[in-house]
Amino acid sequence: MSPENRILPADILHAVLALPQPAASCDAGEPLERARKAMSSRKTSATRNRFIAYRYDGDGQGRDMCDKVQLGLTSGTLPFHDICKKLDADLQLIELGHGIPTPEDNARAAAFGMMAAEEDTGLLIVTGFGARPANPKSTSDFFESTMPDTAALFGAIVSAARAGVPVIAEGLKAYEAALALFSMRPDLCRTLFICGVPKSIEDARFSIFADDKADHPLYAAAALATLFTELQHHKAA
């Protein structure tokens, strides 16, 4: 942490690089086999399913549509909510702001995401959404070019790795966050499972459950979380 309670990208990078290497419990196998291993290796106290949707709106188009998405998430009436009830899951929508973010805004969002996995979290399910920026930045620097919802996903993946629990990250923003983390600490992506991305994305570095069908945010992740839970139940049986 730098002076005046500022969080800089360098602070996040230092924190991520300083984390101990997690156990290699699910490095090998197909995605489903990795999921089975990841669910089986959790602490006995880590049983809670936690869903988080991060929202940040850029200065471009799409806020009206995102408002409708948010209304659906908070309505409690979607098929997605029925899945959450069956999973006895916590659901949280976190609004991170709007406008043109600075690298410091992204660093703060990443730090916030790094607190996502709580003591009893056994499966973390995350996504990000928001209006797109009017003029996307083109640079290889993640904290310079990304948006805070994506940075929060980056942090959430780190939080799950640190807690030793699997994380299901949904959508292209999640894939962007995963690529950034993999470039720094590929070992922190061992318990990461990406879903809700097009089938055209084939990347052997990650466990990917692709789906070309566009659904409401978190629906694909909820369906995958149900599958993961069933894998664990079959293991126990």
Protein Blocks (a to p, Z undefined) as FASTA:
>chain_A
ZZhhiacfklmmmmmmmpccdddfblgccfklmmmmmmmmpcfklmbccddddddddfbe
hjlmmmmmmmmmmnopafklmmmmmnopacddddebecjddfklmmmmmmmmmmmpcfkl
cbdcddddddddfbdcddfblklmmcfklmmmmmmmmmmmmnopacddedjklmmmmmmm
mmmmmmlmmmgccehiafklccfkbccdddfbdcdehklmmmmmmmmmmmmmmmmZZ
